[in-house]
Amino acid sequence: HPSEKQTWEHGYLAEKFVYEKLKEKFGLTNVSWISAYSIEGNGNNSSNDNAHYDIEYKDILNQRHFVEVKASVDRNVRFIISKAEVDFALKHTDEYDIIYVQILDGHIEGASEFGKIFAFDEKQNFMRNTKFSVENNDFTIKAKIVDKKFE
């Protein structure tokens, strides 16, 4: 597993790569890099790591997109996404994109866009769908106590 420093470096490298590609495609004025990595990347003093996405841009049709960048050093496509990121994505299914960047030996090997990964068919949802599978090690259960006492 990568060290904390390597994880930071990979995240920064991946986000900077995506930010530069989006700037090339849509222009500097249409792309905002807002994650904490942006302070290092472009001196953004108004970064917001609580926004639940890393980069926002407007496309040629002036439609807004929220991009979450995920980086991995694994050849298998797998990444961690927070509950807050999922909640945000589910509220913005047509505007939310995940761009997955694969990093091998400290260099970007490639990047893929998943499209509208959280836009599900009627009978599908986050836990059961044909686009991806969810793996959890732990669950937090919130429940109400019912009138059945254990005696």
Disulfide bonds with the S-S distance in Angstrom:
none
